[in-house]
Amino acid sequence: MYSNSKPYNSRPYIKKEDPGYPLLLTLIPDPPEQLYYDGDPEILTLPKIAIVGSRSSTEYGRWAAYTIAKRLSEYGVCVVSGMAEGIDTWAHKGALAGGTPTIAVFGSGLDFCFPRSNLGLMQEIKKTGLLLSEYEDGIRPAKYTFPARNRIISGISCATVVCEAGFSSGSLITAECAANQGREVYVVPGNINRKSSIGCNKLIADGATPVVFIDDILANLGIQTDIVSSFSEILSGSEQLVVTALKINGELSVDRLAVETGLPIGALTSVVALLEIKGILSTGAGKVFLPAAPANKKQALKQSDYNQSKLY
């Protein structure tokens, strides 16, 4: 499945014609002829989402990268990034915390760790995940290698999430690559008063999908999530009462829901309406109910199981 011949060095690689070459990468205009790797190449069969952003990141951007990556990883989605400083680093850390292997795509040969401060992270990724590059060992990182690398990050992924980007952030190149490859581009909205958010907010203005709820990304992959754990940190007390009651009892009438929560009918109807606007619950036939949660939270879909219509 994987080539072991070594024309340039001892690094194993996957050729474009090999069965193990990522299917999605064959669909981009300029796929690399080979991919050198260190780690488990079977990870390439997992569903993958890229998370990228600025090297000069803020606390908000780092939080977003870590939290989104961890959530995706908890549901068996492989997070792909470039192991750069800032957003990339925190995306990999979140993915490792979530339990699903993560992929780091290099803009150099795999014998160069850039930045050197991420040497420990590189070793951690390699233990359970995958290091990937189109460059043979001995190729140093350069200005031209990183934009070329970005097409691979987006190309092996069914979607790209930009967590934070200033006006000239390199992650905007990755977003452009993803859009040109026909992949979904998600963007974390930022403060309009911050220079570090200009790139993200501009992407949204240009038609990228804003990340309102993290689980929207999973839903677009066909993965349902545990509503209570997903939203417990951002719901009000009354909203949590309603969601918890529905989680325990299943669908309920408004009258019965009022009994279960102890909320007055007037207040309850307002809470239900707000939760329905947020997409957390649904109503119909006089009942209030939640979407069904998956039987196995750690489901890891194989690439062959994708619904191709969700990729383009």
ABEGO torsion letter per residue (X at the ends): XBBABBAABABBBBBAABAABBAAAAABABBBABBBBBEBAAAAABBBBBBBEBABBBAAAAAAAAAAAAAAAAAGBBBBBAGBBEAAAAAAAAAAAAGBBBBBBBABBAABBOBAAAAAAAAAAAAABBBBBABBBGBBBBAAAAAAAAAAAAAABABBBBABBBAABAAAAAAAAAAAAGBBBBBBBBBAABAAAAAAAAAAAAGBBBBABAAAAAAAAGBBBBAAAAAAAABBAAAAAAAAAAAAAEBBBAAAAAAAAGBBAAAAAAAAAAAAAAGABBBEGGBBBBBBBBABAABBBBAAABBAAAAX
